[in-house]
Amino acid sequence: MMAGSVAASMIAGKVMSKTGRYKIFPIVGSASLAVGMGLLATMDTTTSRIATSAFMILVGIGTGFSIQMADTIAQNSVELRDIGAASAATSLFRTLGGALGVAVFGSLLPRATEARRPPRAWDQPPTACHRPARTPICTQSATAFSRSS
């Protein structure tokens, strides 16, 4: 993903420097990002590593075209004295969006997958201790279970 992002960012920067045109890159980047994310959503356990790598490179190309151009568009839309503030605002809102996205989706993912996951071994008491006779194995596993809880 990072290889695609770095390559696309370098290509977009060189083309923009030579031609002065930059409006096409966010459009192409957004389309590439949407297609790449859609392809990543179709993956399952049988998806090959090559296909996964290709999907991730496509996402990287989308981010490479989009992120650099957002800074350029912000800088070109303000006066010369406000370029630093425009760059800082772009970085601030990108960072805040990333932090909020991780927080929200990080809390939604466990809830969505909780019903589908099998019970974990450490959620269950040791089965060896359900026997009436206290054996050394039962005592050790009961001690280990009570320490880990």
N, C-alpha and C positions, 0 to 999 in steps of 0.2 A: 504494500500500500504506500509506504513512504517513497519507494523508488518511483512509482507513478506520480506521486505528488511533487517530488523534487523535479523530475523531468518536465512535467507539465508547467510548473511554475517558471522554470528556466526558459522554456520555449515561449510561454506567454510574455515573459519579460523582454526577451529579445525581439519578438514580433512587435510588441507595443513600442519599444524603443525605436525601431526602424520605421514603422508606419505611423505611429501616433494613434492608432485605433485600438480600442480596448473593449468596446461595448459587446462584442461577440463572445468574448471569453467567459463572462458569467453565465451567459445563456447556454453555451456548449458545456460548461462545467456543471451547471445545475442538471442538465439533461443526462450527462455522463454519471453524475452522482446518483440520480434517481434510478437509472437503469442498473447501475452497479448494486445499489441497495436492494432493488427488486430481485436481482439474480442471487444475492446473498440470502435473501429470504426463502428462496426455493431449495436451498441446500438441505441434504439429509446425510445419513451415515454412509451412503454409497457414493457421494460426490468425491471425485478424485482431487488430489492435491493440486494438480495443474489447473483444473477448473476453478478451484477455490482461489488460487493465486491470480488467475485471470480476472475473476470478479473483484478481488481486492485491488488489483492494479487499476481497474476501471474506476473504482471508488477513489483511489488516490489521484487519478487524472482529474476527476471532478473537483476534488478539494484543491488541487494545485491550481486549476484555472480559476476557481471561485475566491479563495482566500486572499491571494495577492491582489486581485482586481478590486476587491472590496476596499482595501486600503487606498488604492489608486483613485477609485471613484470618490471616496471621501475626501481625499486631498485635492482633487480637481474641482470639487463643488464648493470650496471655501476660499476666502481670500488668503493671500500669502502669509499674513500675520497669524492666521488661525490654523495653519497646517499641522502644527504640533498638537493642538487641542483635538483636531479631527482624527489624527492617528491614535491619540490616547483614548478617545471615546470609542473608536472602533475596537481597539484591543480590550478595553474595559468590558464592553457589552459582549464581545466574543467570549471572554473569560467567565462572565456572569452566566451567560447562556449555557456554557459547558458545565459549570458547577451545578446549576439548577437542573439541567438535564440528567446529570449523573445521579443527583439526589432523588429526583422523582422516579426515574426508571429503575434505580437501584432499590427503591422501596416497593415498586410494583412487581418486579421479577420474582422475588421469593413468594409473594402471595399467589401469583399466577401458576407457579410450578409446585406449590406445596401439596396440592391434592394429587398430583401425578407422581410424586416421588415415593419410592418404597420406604418403609420404616427403617431408620438407621439402627445399627447394633447398639449404639450407646444410649438410645432412647428407651431401650428395653432392659429390665433387670436381668441378671444372669439366670439362665434357665437351669443351671446345675444346682442352684440353691433352693429350688422348689421341692427337692426330695427331702423327706423327713430326716434322713441320716446326715449329719454334718461330716463331710469328708474334707480332707486337706485341700482338694481342688475347689470345693464349694467355698470354703473359708477364704482362700486366696482371691477368687474371683469376686466374692462379695466385698472384700476389703478394697480391691481395685475399683469396683463400681462405686463404692461410697466415697472414695477419694476423688474420683473424676467428676462427681456430681456437684 
